[in-house]
Amino acid sequence: MSENVSPEEVEALVGDDATATPQESVELRDFRQPRRLSQAQQEAIRVGARGCLPTIESELTRWLRSEVTVKISGVGEANANGLFDRLEDPVTILTLDVGDDQGWLIWENKAALCSVMTALGSEVGENPEPRSFSPIESGLVTDLLTIFSRCTGELFDLPVQPGHFSQSAAEFFAFHSPDPSADSQRLFLYFDLEGPGGTSTARLYLPGILPPVETTELEPAAPLPVHLDEVPIQLSAELGSAEVSLADLMKIEPGDVIPLDSFIGDPVDLVVEGNKAGTAKWGNLNGWLALSIESLETTEKHASPRTER
């Protein structure tokens, strides 16, 4: 092995910060809640939601009297349980009444504040501090967020109506009293906005989005014996591998570069107890390195474990 690292090897390791692709965020979820929508169905939802963007952009631009661009940055499923455990005041949350159930629209306070002040013709300033809204401003924020919920509700044929607008965690939880027996699964759509206040994200959570009746369901796995529920299992991700001779292996020193058999951006193998169980891609979760599952093995060799006497 070479003792020195060439400029090409350094570039391969650190890359070009100016052109590096940022890691995607990984959505945290309870793995006891199975996904209902396939990747293909989620992509179909993303494509359908894109059809709402021209209407959303047009109405926001009219309200804010400046050009606003909107993109879909995320589509998936989330569990409502624990979704609001880390709220920090002031919050900007519009509860949505969807039939007998609830959905939510969450917007960053600073972006909402800049948008409202722009719509009212007030001077925004370079970096306004987060604060609560006046009654007039609250009504305006509700109107702006309703643009998202109305267009998306029409897309899914859902009876979405704006509900209570909350500005603090205590206020939100006072009006948010979920039925423990109600379905906690939600479809989420993340809208990235470029407008007053810069770039921000409006997060929409909707109930009642189920796969089409004709969707072919996977055969459920065999039930796991109760006494095995807490057995620890080693789950790992394999980035890649390299084959080297014993002689080269003995010469490895700090600073050497070992090329692997995979490229940057390739899926990694998800390995359970030494067996490949699927593929995943790198992401981040609150600053921690995380995995987003892309595919799972469904062959018999990965069937649920059984006990023998």
N, C-alpha and C positions, 0 to 999 in steps of 0.2 A: 504493500500500500504506500501511496505517496505521503510524504511528511508535510507537504505544503498544499494549500487549497488554491486552485487557479481562480482567476476572475470569473470564468464561466461557471465554476462550481459555486462560488459565492452567490452569483446571480440566481443560480438554480435554487439555492437554499433560502435566500431572503426575498427574491423577486424584486419587482419594481413597484415601490409603494404607490407611485402615481397611477399605475394601471391595475393594481391588484383589485380583484373582485371581492367585495366585502362578504363576510360569512352571513348566511341567512339565519334568522332567528328560529329557534325550535320551540314549538308550542308545548308547554308542560301539560300533561294530562294524567288521569288515573287509569292505569293499564287494566284495571278491572272493568272499565267501561269500554266495550268493544266499539270499533269504528263501524258505522252503518253505511257510509258512502265510500265507494271505491275511488281510486285515483282518477279513473275515467269520468266518473260522475262529478267529482270535485272540479275537474277541468271543464266539464260541460257547464257547471254553475259559474265558473270564472268567465267563460266565453259569454254566457247569457248576461252576467252582471256588467260586462264591458259595454253591452248595448245600452245600459242605463247612463253611462258616463256623459255622453253629449248633453242629455237633459239636465243632469246634475250640474255640469259645468256651466251651462247656459243660465240656469236659475241662480247659482251662486254668483256668477259674474254680474247679473242684473242687481242682486241685492247689495253686493259689495262695491259695485261701480269700478271694478278693476278685474283684469283677466285672472281667472282661476283655472288651473289644470288639475285633473283628478285621475289617479291610476289605481288599479287593484293590486295591492301588494301581498295579499294573503287570503287563502280560502281553506277552510278545514272545519274540524269539529272540536268542541271544547266542552268540558264538564262545568256546569254552573256552580257546583259545590267547590268552594274555595277560590272562586274566580275573583272575589272582592276582598280577600284576606289582607291585602297590603295597600289599601287605599290611603292616600295622603291628601290632606286638605290644602287648598281648596280643590274640590273635584268638579267635573262637568259631566254629569250623567243624566241622560234622558231615559226614563223607564218607558217601555213601549207595551201597550196593551194589545196582545195578539190572541183574540178570542178569550179563552179562560186562562191563558198563560201569559208569561211576561218575556220580553226581550229587552235589550239595553243598547244604547248608543253612548259611547264614551269618547270624549274629545279632550285634547290637551288644553288646559286652562289658558295658557298664554296665547295659543293660536286662536281660541274662541274669543278671548278678550280683544286681541288685535282686530279680528274680523268685525266684532260688534262696534268697536270704536270707529272703524273705517266706514261701516254702514251708517253710523249716526253723524258722520262728518267731524268727529273729534280728532284732535291731534294725538297720534299714537305714541310717538317717541321712539327712541332707538331700542330700548330694552325694558318694556313695562314689567313691573313686578306682578306676580300672580295675586289675584284678589277675588272677592266675591262680586257678583253682579247685582246691579240695581233691579227693581221689578221690571222696568222697561227693557233693560239689557237681557234679563232672563227670558222674557217673552221673545226677544229677537233671536237669542241662541236656540230656543226651542223651534222657532220657525226655520232656522238654517239646518238644524239636525233633522227636522221633519222631511226636508227635501230628500235626504238619503233613505229614510225609512219608507217614505211613500213610494219612491221609484222602485226600491227593492221589493217592497210588499206586492206591488203590482206584478213584478216579474214572477214571483212565486205564488201569486193568487192568494195572498194572506191578508186577513183583515187587520192591518197594522194601524193603530191609533196612538198618537202621542199621549203619554201619561205624565207622571210627576217629574219635574226637573229638580235635581238635587245638586247642592253646592258643597256639602260636607258629608263625611262618612256617616256621622250620626244621623243626619237627615235622611240619607239614602237607606240605611238599615231600618229606620222607623217606618218606611213605606215598603221595604223589601222583606216580606215575610213569606218565603216559599213554602209550599205544601210539601212535606217530606215524602209523600207518595207520588208527587208529580215527576214527570220526566225531566231529568237534569241536563240532558244532552242539548247542545246548541250548535247551530251552524254559525261560524264566524266569517265575516268579510271585513278585510282591512282596506280602507281607502286612504291613499297618500295624497295630500293636498299641497299644492304650491300656490300660495296667495299671500294675503296680509299676514305678517308675522313669520314669513318663510315657509318651511316645510313642516307639515304636521300629519298626524294619523288619526282618523276617525275609525273607531272599532265598533262594528255592528254585530250583535249576537241575537239570533232568531231561533225560536222554537218551531217544532212542527215540520222540519224539512226532512222527509223520509225518502228512501230509495223508491223508485217506481215499483209497482206491484210485480211487474214481469221480471224484475232483476233476479238473476240466479244467485241464490245464497250458498255460501260455502257450507259444507257439511260440518256441524259442530264437532269439536274435539271431544274425545272421551272424557268423562268427568274425572277429576283428580281426587284420589282418596284423601279424606280430610286430614289424616295424620301426616300427609306430605306437604301440606300448605306452606309450612314455614321452613322447609328444607332449602338451604342456601344454594344457589346455582351460579356458576361463574359465567358471566356474560362479557364478551370482549369484542373489540373491533380490530381487524387486521388490515393495516394500511398497505402492506405489500411485503415482498420477500426478495431475497437475492441469494444466488448460489455462488459461493466462493470456495476456493481450494483451502485445504488445511494449512498450507504454507502461507497463503495470504492472510488467513484468519489469525495466525500467530504473529503476523507483523502489524496488525491494526493498532493505531495509536490515536490519541486525542487529536482532533483536527482533520482526520481522514474523512472523505466523503464516499458514501456507498450508495450507488444508484439502485433504486428498487424497480420492480417489474410493473409499476403502475404510474400513471400520469396525474398531475395536479388536477383535481376536479373529478377524478374517477370515483365511482362508488367503492366503498370499503366492504369487506366481508364481515357479516355479523356472525359471531361464533359462540355457540353455547356448549360448554363442556367439551371443547375440542371438535365439535361438529358444526359445519356451516349451516346456519339457520336462516340466512337471508342476506340482503344488502342494505346499506344505509349511506347517508351522506353527512359530512361534517356540518355542524352549525354551532350556535352558542345559545346558552340559556342563562341570563343574568350574569354574563361574564364567564361562565363555566363552559368548557368544551363539552358539546353534546352531540347526539346522533339523531337524525330524522330517518325513520325507517322507510325504505322505498319498496322493498319486496320481502316476502317471507317464503321459505320452503314449505311445501305442502305434501311432500312425499312421505311414504309410510315410515321411512327410517327416522323421521322426526315426530312420530306420533307420540301421544301422551304416554308417560312411563307407566308400567304396570308392575305390580308386586307379585311374586311367586312364592309359594310355600315349598 
